[in-house]
Amino acid sequence: MDPVEKDIQARKNEIISEVKAVFKTNMKFTDWDVPEADDRLAAELIIQVMQEALDMLKGEVEEGTYDTY
C-alpha cells in the first residue's frame, strides 16, 4: 500500500468523525436559529450543502489545485 494511502487509512475514522461533527454543529445552529425547525428537512438541506462543498473540492482536485499543496 502506498504511504499516502496508509496515512489516510490510519486517519479514516478521524476524518469521518470530523465530517459528522460539522454536520451536527450545523444541526445545532438550525435548532438554535429556528426553534420549530423540521429536523429531517434541516438534515437533508445541510447534507446538500456539504455535498456541494465536496463536489467543489473534488473539482479543484481534478483541476490540480492541490497537486503541490
Short mmCIF file of the C-alpha atoms (twelve columns), coordinates in Angstrom:
data_MODEL
# 
_entry.id   MODEL 
# 
loop_
_atom_site.group_PDB 
_atom_site.id 
_atom_site.type_symbol 
_atom_site.label_atom_id 
_atom_site.label_alt_id 
_atom_site.label_comp_id 
_atom_site.label_asym_id 
_atom_site.label_seq_id 
_atom_site.Cartn_x 
_atom_site.Cartn_y 
_atom_site.Cartn_z 
_atom_site.pdbx_PDB_model_num 
ATOM 1  C CA . MET A 1  0.000   0.000  0.000   1 
ATOM 2  C CA . ASP A 2  1.213   3.492  -0.891  1 
ATOM 3  C CA . PRO A 3  2.375   5.621  2.099   1 
ATOM 4  C CA . VAL A 4  -0.310  8.227  1.379   1 
ATOM 5  C CA . GLU A 5  -2.985  5.520  1.315   1 
ATOM 6  C CA . LYS A 6  -1.663  4.153  4.620   1 
ATOM 7  C CA . ASP A 7  -1.766  7.612  6.197   1 
ATOM 8  C CA . ILE A 8  -5.324  8.334  5.075   1 
ATOM 9  C CA . GLN A 9  -6.488  4.856  6.078   1 
ATOM 10 C CA . ALA A 10 -4.976  5.375  9.536   1 
ATOM 11 C CA . ARG A 11 -6.907  8.633  9.899   1 
ATOM 12 C CA . LYS A 12 -10.128 7.448  8.236   1 
ATOM 13 C CA . ASN A 13 -12.163 7.303  11.442  1 
ATOM 14 C CA . GLU A 14 -10.893 10.736 12.488  1 
ATOM 15 C CA . ILE A 15 -11.898 12.220 9.125   1 
ATOM 16 C CA . ILE A 16 -15.358 10.640 9.363   1 
ATOM 17 C CA . SER A 17 -15.729 11.936 12.906  1 
ATOM 18 C CA . GLU A 18 -14.791 15.464 11.818  1 
ATOM 19 C CA . VAL A 19 -17.306 15.424 8.958   1 
ATOM 20 C CA . LYS A 20 -20.038 14.244 11.341  1 
ATOM 21 C CA . ALA A 21 -19.044 16.988 13.787  1 
ATOM 22 C CA . VAL A 22 -19.514 19.650 11.103  1 
ATOM 23 C CA . PHE A 23 -22.932 18.187 10.285  1 
ATOM 24 C CA . LYS A 24 -24.030 18.023 13.936  1 
ATOM 25 C CA . THR A 25 -22.788 21.552 14.627  1 
ATOM 26 C CA . ASN A 26 -24.905 22.871 11.781  1 
ATOM 27 C CA . MET A 27 -27.914 20.907 13.042  1 
ATOM 28 C CA . LYS A 28 -27.471 22.634 16.420  1 
ATOM 29 C CA . PHE A 29 -27.265 26.042 14.740  1 
ATOM 30 C CA . THR A 30 -30.536 25.357 12.950  1 
ATOM 31 C CA . ASP A 31 -32.202 24.282 16.192  1 
ATOM 32 C CA . TRP A 32 -30.980 27.472 17.877  1 
ATOM 33 C CA . ASP A 33 -32.000 29.730 14.990  1 
ATOM 34 C CA . VAL A 34 -35.312 28.038 14.151  1 
ATOM 35 C CA . PRO A 35 -36.972 26.683 17.313  1 
ATOM 36 C CA . GLU A 36 -39.728 24.850 15.422  1 
ATOM 37 C CA . ALA A 37 -37.376 23.507 12.769  1 
ATOM 38 C CA . ASP A 38 -38.181 20.341 10.863  1 
ATOM 39 C CA . ASP A 39 -35.013 18.462 11.798  1 
ATOM 40 C CA . ARG A 40 -35.218 15.982 8.944   1 
ATOM 41 C CA . LEU A 41 -35.530 18.814 6.417   1 
ATOM 42 C CA . ALA A 42 -32.647 20.631 8.089   1 
ATOM 43 C CA . ALA A 43 -30.524 17.480 7.914   1 
ATOM 44 C CA . GLU A 44 -31.305 16.960 4.242   1 
ATOM 45 C CA . LEU A 45 -30.503 20.585 3.383   1 
ATOM 46 C CA . ILE A 46 -27.258 20.528 5.366   1 
ATOM 47 C CA . ILE A 47 -26.235 17.338 3.561   1 
ATOM 48 C CA . GLN A 48 -26.980 19.046 0.230   1 
ATOM 49 C CA . VAL A 49 -24.726 21.964 1.126   1 
ATOM 50 C CA . MET A 50 -21.991 19.635 2.365   1 
ATOM 51 C CA . GLN A 51 -22.258 17.623 -0.862  1 
ATOM 52 C CA . GLU A 52 -21.927 20.838 -2.896  1 
ATOM 53 C CA . ALA A 53 -18.763 21.646 -0.948  1 
ATOM 54 C CA . LEU A 54 -17.384 18.138 -1.528  1 
ATOM 55 C CA . ASP A 55 -18.211 18.386 -5.236  1 
ATOM 56 C CA . MET A 56 -16.390 21.729 -5.418  1 
ATOM 57 C CA . LEU A 57 -13.364 20.246 -3.666  1 
ATOM 58 C CA . LYS A 58 -13.421 17.256 -5.993  1 
ATOM 59 C CA . GLY A 59 -13.418 19.613 -8.975  1 
ATOM 60 C CA . GLU A 60 -10.483 21.528 -7.533  1 
ATOM 61 C CA . VAL A 61 -8.588  18.250 -7.043  1 
ATOM 62 C CA . GLU A 62 -9.310  17.242 -10.641 1 
ATOM 63 C CA . GLU A 63 -8.098  20.674 -11.837 1 
ATOM 64 C CA . GLY A 64 -4.810  20.138 -9.994  1 
ATOM 65 C CA . THR A 65 -5.317  22.780 -7.306  1 
ATOM 66 C CA . TYR A 66 -3.839  20.513 -4.631  1 
ATOM 67 C CA . ASP A 67 -1.130  18.822 -6.684  1 
ATOM 68 C CA . THR A 68 1.538   20.777 -4.799  1 
ATOM 69 C CA . TYR A 69 -0.243  21.556 -1.547  1 
# 
